[in-house]
């Protein structure tokens, strides 16, 4: 039991090892103890192996606790389930997904009543319940005996109506865009093509069948994983290539040039689009690991910028409290203020189509114009797989750095999450350990590719010196 721990976005584990039917029932019981019986809980799943069976296990435990359950028919994107939690005024939702993790993983994400990631207080309560539970303490009621407590529902139309109120479908239609869509065998395979087609796009669709092995890859929309999408954008002379991860809460973007547009660049593009083309205002929220181009843009537009620890749950809490225009993270998650406080890859893709239609030029061309106004940046992330002693040694060495690092003068130090240094030339380095793996992530940003290459060289030398 002690191995079950909620991370930045729920509990994830390898199936048949830790992620078992017995442990799923145990975690669901802990969630049931947290929510009580004062309303309905939604249960949904992505396209992973045994997804429907895991959802049934959760429904039976909830029913055994007298909690009304609505199970979503078929696989469903996480943002659609989150939207339904709010729209239907549910106690919460249980989503079976391991998002962008490899095929052998599965997970449980608990979505509270506000439709965003559970905060630390909520996950702490669920973990405290887990610590008190035994397998014998799990309540359950077979679906055949749960009449009146469990029913199946369809989701999608309410979400589509909401998105239509945020995105100019007519404007996209006037542009006559050709878009290649790659849902990576995940839950975006039905809804994203539908939305783009309803917006008048000519859609070419790949990897749209349900494959629990995700074509032999992890369903993470990075440039390395989207080679088929890049090829087809070029071959079809498409205006855009759009991808979503396994549960469609993250996005991947290919420009008409065939270039991969990073999540940092997407955030910069969409902030400019929301302000300049849509005339919207509000605060900008980014994680400590996300590009500082957003800081310069926010200053340029006269907007307030907030920096949070890594994890969309922190962005979510600010979205719940104030007038946020856009919140995002370098790992491919974003949302906007009028929408749910949850990552939404579907909405991100539609907003990019709206931007492309409004500007009538390539995303890389638009990005160059923005960089001409507020200054450019190049960023990257290094994943350093280190044994436990070396991982701790690296963090100890980082904590010991004071005024300079690898000959670079430090003008500001930030300890929001990990150790972050801002240098005299506005370049920066963040060193952040994983809480669950022998891994340290090093985030770097410089003014251009040459500056970034220098930062990478210094970071690798810093690690090698241990």
N, C-alpha and C positions, 0 to 999 in steps of 0.2 A: 504493500500500500504506500510506503514512503516514497516510491518512485514517481507517483502520480503528482505532477506539479504543473500549474498553469504558467505559461510563458507570457510573452508580450501580446499574444493573440490567441489564447486558449491552450488546451492540452493537446499535444501531438506526440505520437509514438509509432513504432513499427508494429504493423499488424502481425498477429500470431505470436508476438513476443510480449509486449506490454499492452498493446491495444487489442484486447480480447472482449468477448461478449460479457464475461464476468466483470471486468473492470469498467466497461461501458455502463453496465447496470449500476455499479457502485458510484460512478461519477454522476450519473443521472439522479440517483437517490440523494446525493449531496446537493445537487441543484434543486431538487424537489423540496428538500428541507429548507433551502434558502428562500424559495419563492412562496412557499405556503400554498394555500388553495384558494386564493382570492380572485382568480381569473384564469384565462386560457394561455397555454404555452404552445407555440408553433414548433414543429419539428421538420427540418429539411435536410437534404444531403446533396453532395456533388456527384461526380461520375465514377468515384473510386470503387474498388472491389468490395462486394458485400454491403454497399451503401444502404440499400433498402432494408436489409436485415438488421443493421445497426439501428436504423431509425425506428424499426418496430420494437426493438429491445427498449429503447428510450421511452417510447409511447406506453409500453406495458408497465414500466416502472412509474411513470407519471400517473397513469390511470390507477395503479395500485395505491397511490397516495391521494386519490380522489380529486386529482387535478385534471380539468378538461384539456383535451389535446386535439390539435388540428395538424394532421400529417399532410405535407405537400405532395401531390402526385408528380412523380418524375423528379429528375434532378433540377435544382434551382440555384441561381447565383446567390451568393451571400448578400449582396446589396438589395436584391429583391426581397429576400426573407426579412432583412432588417427594415426595409420600407414597410412591409406588411405588419411587422410588430407594432410600429407606430400607428399606421393607418387603421388597424383593427383593434387598437388599444389593448394589446395583449400584455400579460405579465412579462413575457420575454420569449426568446426563441432559442432552440438548440439546433445548431448547424453542424452536420457531420462533414468535415472537410479538413484536409491538410494543405489547402491553398496551393502554393507553388512547390511544395516538398516532393521528393521522389515518389514513385508509384507505391512502394512498400509501406508508406506512411499513411495513417489516417489521423483524425483529430476531432475534438469537440470544441466548438466555439459557442459560448453562451452570450446571447445578445439581450441585454436588459430592455426594459420598457421604452427607453429613450432611443433605441434603434442604432446604437453604436457599440464599440468594444466595451466590455466590462472593465471598470476601473479596479485599482488594486484593493480597494475596500471590499468590493463584491467578490473578486477572486479569492481574497484572503478569507472571507466568510465561507466560501465553498470549500476551500482547502481545510479550514478548521472543522467543517462538517465531515469531510473525508477522514480526518484523523480520528474521529470518534466512531467511524462505521466499521462493521464487519460484513462479510458476504451474507451472513445469516440475517443481518438487519435490513437487507434490501427488500422493499415491498414490491409486489408485482401482481398484475392482473392480465391474463391472456386477452387478446383483442376480442375473441369470440364471446368473452364474458364482460366486456367493457361497454356494452350498449349504452348509448347516451353520454359517454365520456370521450369517445374517440371518433373522429370523422375525417375523411379525406377531402382536401380542397385543391382547387386550381389557383395558381398565382401568376401574375404577369400583367394583366390589364390595368390594375390600379397603378402599378409602377409605370407603365407606358404613359398613362394619362398625366402622371406627375412630371415625367421627363419632358413630355410635349409642352408643358407650361414653362419649362426652363430653356429649351433649345428651339431655335427658329427653323423648323422643318421646311417651311416654304422657301426660306433663303437658301437652304442647302439644295433644295430641288431645283431652284433657278440656275445653280452652278453646274448641274449635270455631271456630278463627280462619278468617277469610276474608282471603286474601293475594293481591295483584296482583304478578306477577313480570315484570320487564323485563330479560332477559339482553342487551339491546342488540345483538342479532344475533350474539352471541359464544358462547364455549364453555360458558357457564353454562346454556345453553338446554335441555339434557337433564337434567342432574343436579340442579340446584336445584329445579325443579318436582317431580321424582321424590321428593327427600328431604322436601319439605314435604307432599306428598300422603301419603307413608308415615307422616308425623307427624300425619296426620288433618286437615290443612288443606284448605279449599276454595280451589283455586288458579285464578285468572284469569291467562292467559298472553298477553303481547304481544311483538312483535318477536322471535319464536322461530325464524324460518327463517334459513338461512345466507345472509348478504348481505355480500360482501367490501367493499361501499361503506358498510356500517353505516347504511343509511337516509339517507345524505348528511351524517351527523354524525360526530364523533369518538366512539368508544365509551368515553367517560369519564362516569361516573355522578354528574354535578353537578346542582344544581337546575335550571340553565338547559337541560340536555340531557334532563331527565326530565319534561318537560311533559305528555307523554301518560300517564305513570305517575301524575302528580299528579291529572290529570283523572279517570282511571279509579278511583283510590282514593276520590275524592269521589263519583263517580257510583254506584259499587257499594257504598258504605258499608263499605269494607274496614277491617280492623283495622290493616293494614300494607301498604306498597308496598316491595318489595325489588328491588334491581337489582345487577347485576355488570358489570364492564367487559369488554373484549374477551377477556381470558384468565381472567377470574373470580378474579383475586387481589385485586381491590379491590371495594368495596361502595358502594351508594347507598341511602338510606333515606327513605321518606316516611311520616309519621305518619298516623293515622286522621283527623287534622284537615286533612290536605292539606299540612302544613308539611314542608319539607325539613329533615332532621336531619343536621347536618354531621358529618364524621368525628371532629372533636374532641368533639362531644357524644356520639357513639356510644361512644367510648372511656370517657368519664365514666360513661355508663349501664351499660356492660358491666363496668367495674371494680366498681361498686356491686352489680351482679347476682351476679358471681362470689363476692364476699365475703359479702354479706348473704343471698342466696337459696341459693347452693350451698355456702357455708361453706368456700371455698377460701382459701388464703393463699399469699404469695410476693411477690417483688419486682415493682415496676412499672418499665417501661422506656419512655421516650418520646424522640423526637428533639428537638433544640434548637428546632425550629419548631412544636412541638406544645403544646397548651394547658397552662397552669400549674394549672388546676383539678385535674389529676391529682396535682400536688404536694400540694395541700391535702387531697385525698382520702386519699392515701397517709399523710400525717401523721395524719389523723383515724382511720385504721384501724391505725396503728402499723406501716406497711409501709415498706420502703426503696425510694426512687426513684432511678433512674439516668437521666442525660441523655446522649444520643449525637449525633454528627453526623447530618445528613440522609442517609437511605438505609436500607432495612430490613436491609442486610447488616451494619450496626453493631448493630442490635437482635438479629439472629441470633446474633452471636458471644457476646453476654451470655446468650442463651437456651441456648446450648451449654455454658456454663460454670457456670450456677447455677440456683437454684430461682426461676424467673421465673413470675409469675402471668399477666401480660398485657404485651404489648409492642405499641406502635402509633405511627402517624405521622399528621399532619394531612391528608395527601394520600389517605387512604382505605385504609391497610393495617394489619392487625392479626393477631396470632396469640396463642395461649395456651400456657402451659408444657407441659401434657401432650400437646400436638399437635406438628406439625412446626415448625421455626424459619423458616417462610416465610409471607408474606402469604396470607391465605385469605379471600376474599370470601364463599365458600359457607358456611364455618363461622360467619363474622360474622353472616350473615343468619339462620342457624338459632339462634344464641344470642339474637338480638333477638326472634325468635319465641318462644323459651323465656322470655325476660324478660317479654314482653307477656302470655303465658299465666299466668305466675306472679303478676304484679301485678294483672292485670285492669283496667288503666287505660292511658290514652294515654301515649306516650313523653314528650310535652311535659309532661304532668302529673308523671310520675316525675322528670323533669329539674328541674322547679321545686322539688320536695321536696329533691333533692340540693343544689341551689343554696342553699336555705334553711339547710342544715346546714353547708356548707363555703364559701359565698360564690359569687357568680356571675362569669361572664366572657363577653365577646363578642370574637370574633376574626375576622380576615380576612387575605387575602393580596393584595397588589398586584403584578401582573406588569408591570414597566417595560421596554418594548422600546426599547433605547438603542443608538446606534452605538458602535463600539469605544472611541473617545476619550471619549465621555460616560460610558460604563460604567466605565471606569477612573477618570475624574474623580470619579464618585459614590463609588466605593470609597475613593479617596484622601481625599475629604472626610470620609467616615465614620471612617476611621482617625485623622483629625486631631481628632476630637471627644474631649474629655477629661472635664470634670466635669458638663457640662450639654449638652442637645440641645434646640433650639427652646424654650429657657426652662424645660425640665424637668430637675430635678436627677437625676443618674445615681448610684444607690447601688451598682450592681454591673455589671461589664462581663464578658461571656463570649465567648471566642474559639474555641469548640469547632468552629464551622463558620460562616464569615462573621463579622459583628460584631453583637453583641446587647447591648442596654442594658436594665437593669432600673431603673425609676424609683421615686421615693419612694412613690408610691401603688400599687405592685406592678404597674402597667402595664408593658408591655415592647415593644420594637421590635427586630426582627432584619433586617439587610440582608445579603443573600447573593447573590453573582453566579453565574450559570450558567457551567458549565465549557465548554459547547459552543455556546451561542447568545449573540447580543448582547442579553442579558436580565439584569435584576437583579430578584430577588424580595424584596419587603419584607413581612414578617410583623408583624402588630400585634395586641395584645390589651389590652383595658381592662375595667374592672369592669362596664360596661353599654354600651348602644348610644350614649349621649351621649358617654361617655368615648372609645369607639372612633372616633366621628366626629371628635372633636378630634385624635386621633392621626393619622387619615387626612389631615386638613387640614395638620397639621404635616409629615407625610412628603412630601406633594405639594409643599409650599412648599420643603422641603429640596432636592428634585430640581430644581424650577424655578429655584432660585437658582444652579445650576451655570453 
